[in-house]
Amino acid sequence: RSQIAGASVHLVSSAPSAELWYLASRRKIGLVSLAQEKLCPMDVIDLSNYKSRNSAGISFPLRNHIEETLKEKGRVLLWMNRRGFSRWTRCPQCDYTFQCPRCDVNLSYSYAQKKLICPRCDFRTNFPSVCPQCQDSHLRSTGQGIEKLESEMSRIFPQARISRYDRETQKPPEKFDILVGTQAVVRLKGLLAVSLIGCVGIDAQLNWPDFRASQRVFSHLIHLRQWAQKRLVVQTRLGDHYCFRAARRLDFRYFYKQELKARRELDLPPFRHLLAIGVRAFQEEAALQQAYSLYSRLKELEGKETIEIVEPHPDLTPKLRDQYRFTMILKGRSVRGMLDLVK
């Protein structure tokens, strides 16, 4: 677009991607660093040796920070990227677990709606009274979502006004002392002033099977530090991870050095380009056969191109909306070469 319009392009970010940082370090693009704005302090609470006595998993240091903030008439944001009350429901008698019939993923329990909801396709069903397999009535919902965190905060701080915000919330809360929100709450960054932000359950995002997981968590932490007026508190069992070290010290060069080192060892972007091909079908066998058929044809056409083709494997979500999904990955130095091969 810059060539067509004859214009300059400025990419502005508080935490640019590792790919852009690499291009800047190679002087493929220019890097302009503005004077660092003053951000709030960041505390990292290591939960490795911490045993919680409550189901919400709020550590004593974070609880003390919340109490101090409420005494000072400040507002608190607790950030947890999990909707619902609990992550799965099972029968302790026969170990039957309720799953989505369309996606084969565990159904999350929503206490507000009294329903089991699929986090992928939004399939909903009423909370069952008995187990469909053994007819036992003692069903148990485990795991933690923001509804359970909201309930626990109401118990610990009965005098506080507590609100919840996720992607289904229509209007931003106006009056609150403690706001419990998922990632959707970031859209309120310019609208709400909060003194303290606490990150609960951030390890799930860091452990997500995606090579950009560390980059996303680092970006979230930087934006949350910009948002919080007084302090950002992060609970984690991975306190030694370079993502948290860099975010706490605001050491961008350290983060990108470690991130690019890990990607170089695994031949991931920006050192190689990845291209994903997805195959979907309503019959699992048909999808698998078609994926391997395509894989065989690609291997035949591979020729002298330095392109690595990985065998088909189940997608991160193997079944979604009644369709079985398989993915194969192409890895190479040239995007054009991979596209020409696939076409």
Salt bridges, closest charged atoms under 4 A:
GLU19 OE2 - ARG212 NH2 2.97
GLU19 OE2 - ARG263 NH1 3.11
ASP43 OD2 - HIS65 NE2 3.48
ASP43 OD2 - ARG231 NH1 2.90
GLU67 OE2 - ARG63 NE 3.73
GLU72 OE1 - LYS230 NZ 3.54
ASP95 OD1 - ARG90 NH1 2.89
ASP122 OD2 - ARG124 NH2 3.29
GLU147 OE2 - ARG164 NH2 3.90
GLU150 OE1 - ARG164 NH1 2.68
GLU152 OE2 - ARG155 NH2 2.31
GLU168 OE2 - ARG83 NH1 3.04
GLU168 OE2 - ARG124 NH2 2.65
ASP177 OD1 - ARG161 NH2 3.32
ASP210 OD2 - ARG216 NH1 2.50
ASP240 OD1 - ARG245 NH2 3.88
ASP251 OD2 - ARG249 NH2 3.89
GLU259 OE2 - ARG263 NH2 3.00
ASP267 OD2 - ARG272 NH2 3.82
GLU302 OE1 - LYS299 NZ 3.43
ASP315 OD2 - ARG325 NH2 3.48
ASP322 OD2 - ARG102 NE 3.46
ASP340 OD1 - ARG336 NH1 4.00
